[in-house]
Amino acid sequence: MRVVNGIRTADPMAHASDISTKTLTLQVTRMNCASCTGRVERAVSAVPGVTSASANLAAGTVQVSGTAAPDALMQALSDAGYPVPEVTTDLAIEGMHCASCTGRVERALAQRPGVLSASVNLATGGAQIRHRAIPGLADDLARVVSQAGFPSRPRAGDEPARRQAAQAAEGKALRWRVLLALVLSVPVFVIEMGGHMVPAFHNWVHHTIGMQTSWLIQFALTTAVLFGPGLMFFRLGLPALIRRAPDMNSLVALGTAAAWGFSSVSTFAPGLLPPGTAAVYFEAAAVIVTLILLGRWLEARAKGRTGAAIARLIGLQAKSARVERDGAVSDLPVDAIRQGDTVHVRPGERIAVDGVVLSGASHVDESMISGEPLPVEKAKGAEVTGGTINGTGALVFRATRVGADTMLAQIIRMVEQAQGAKLPIQALVDRVTLYFVPAVMAVAAATLVVWLLLGPGPGLAVVAAVSVLIIACPCAMGLATPTSIMVGTGRAAELGVLFRRGDALQAMENVGTVAFDKTVTLTEGLPELAALEPAPGFETAPLLRLAAAAEAQSEHPIAQAILRAARAEGLELPVPERFDSMTGFGLAARIEGQSVLIGAARLMTREGVELGALAKAGAARAARGESVLFMAVDGQPAAMIAVADRLKPAARETVAALHAMGVQVAMITGDGQATAQAIAQEAGIDQVVAEVLPDGKVQALDRLRSAGRRLAFVGDGINDAPALASADVGLAIGTGTDVAIESGDVVLISGDPRGVVNALALSRAVMRNIRQNLFWAFAYNTALIPVAAGVLYPLFGLMLSPMLAAGAMALSSVFVLTNALRLRGLRPAMAEGPAGGAGRAQPVSPSGGKAVPA
């Protein structure tokens, strides 16, 4: 049995497209019982060509024999409700030099059975393929790409380091090629072009070594250039031509071979040419190779810098740590640390993995992870993050996340995924580059024919055709988008903004409304009890004791505020006999024989409790921006409870900065309308959706979206996950839950709302940079290909030299890369840290908080 097209087959000669019988093993999801296995077998047996089917419940697979195509089998399983699971495979690919290369690789991958989508990135030299989980398909995809002429392999865990090493090696090799080509090309250029520029030098060459000897010297040196340092263009370009998939290397190989071939005929067999037309263009061929090699070298150096952010993130990883096991402390490699290990950190050391402090006290510099400029105090119970630097104190902590699960590893993974993504704006480039190189070759052929028929001789025709081949630059088009994404997302990570999906960069640019979930994103998320006003006949302390006993069973921030207040009073809390949480309303408990209700006014209304004067007291508190709850004991209104959650110091600055960028701000909260309105007024928020139940945030977004503006949502909790997924762009607070982070398109590593402003500013800067690159790439090719073809010759007698064409082509790619590298200097739109410091936005007049009905 072997793998063919990623499918295990019992026939050693089988192929997915053959009609011979084969045995396929497919993974299947949602197969939970014997009835499921029967349905799976019947579904695949109904596909034409299937001779037998056997489902295995324990293994979660179905084995199918016959001649049916894999795609038909997978479609049948999906229609039956048992789809083959989707997985993503990352490949590392070598030898891609232009947009035509990436297009060919994508088309080769898309044709494989089971592949759902493929995205190839020229800047990272990688591919992300989403496909069905077919055994062996990942290795088959790498083989398919290699067969297309681009050596490939599945990406390893240390791929960024490997890519850096490969880029360094490539740069070193190109440097030596450039130097050798330069040494060989300069004499050719001086002998030929020096004679044109300085007549006396031409006469000196003619009377000393003679013209024929001069041509022979040029032939020898140019041949050494083309088949020495320039051999890579022929080695890569000619096989691509044979496969009828020409690329940039093919254009260079054809152009230089044409100039060298015509010159060689003029040198050794001038009688084959019309009288008086023999001429040599050796200098053009030699200088073309030298200049393009120079461009490739500069390009390789620039590419190395585009991945600098990933390199810096990798550099944050500690190499070893002092780990305590069996009472002894020893230095261990960071890979040897296990979850639950006790790790000792000395002053000034880098923290190796994520964990929770067991003992000690210190301040930790977390700026490299969160962007927070001030060291953060750490003591027993505090969380520490791998990659951060301990201050002057000593810490002992328990490792909670190690290896690929640490926050730093996840950040590196997210940045890599974003850098490898393809934006919707890239679709136009893909369509153009699909036909670009063949079109250039057709234009060059037409140019040659036209000038042979209408021009003064074959020499000018060759010059024009070679110039067309050389000046065309699919490299610039292929690099325009991915290099900007690489540099932009890398810089964003350094500023504490992680774009989990590359296309979120483009979506974020046009956001017109940002909706914040109130708690934690705009407020501190650490509310304090502001008031407990008892109803007549009740006393404060006994009510606080009952309320805290009930709320002790809840993790809600308001519950914790009540619990902290009771503990501060030293109250002994009884254990509830019964506890029921009512999501979005409150809770019910039975404590010491008493029935206790605590929750919003809607809970009291639902349970038939008349609040009376407590409702008026609650309204007064709500008008001050406090969250109001009510308490009932044995069905009687007992107390009004007010809890205050302060706005974050940066909340007002954030709203003002978003207004200055032309963005409206909304707030979604479960608080009552009066409370929400007061908070909105204080922060300058435009729209409020209040009294939203936890499962009603998606509907709240739908109401905000009715204005037709692109909508972003900022949240942190588990119940924010649906809204984060529903919004046009979901921004998850990095200090929030894992579920929320996984649902977000963008992750703000720190809990500072100013990260939203930075994310929007970064998106706009990156997209502006991409459009600049695309304009240059398209304008360059559109304008200069006709010039190279000789459209100016009839008017002004000007013909573009192939050497100038080569220089222009090399510089076009370097321009695109250099422009993208400018993004490394992006400064945060708002500096995170203590509010009121650097980066404070200029205030604008608040709108007054227009309400949106809940």
Summary of the structure (lengths in Angstrom):
residues: 854
radius of gyration: 34.5
end to end distance: 62.1
largest distance: 123.4
contacts: 3116
relative contact order: 0.08
helix: 50%
strand: 20%
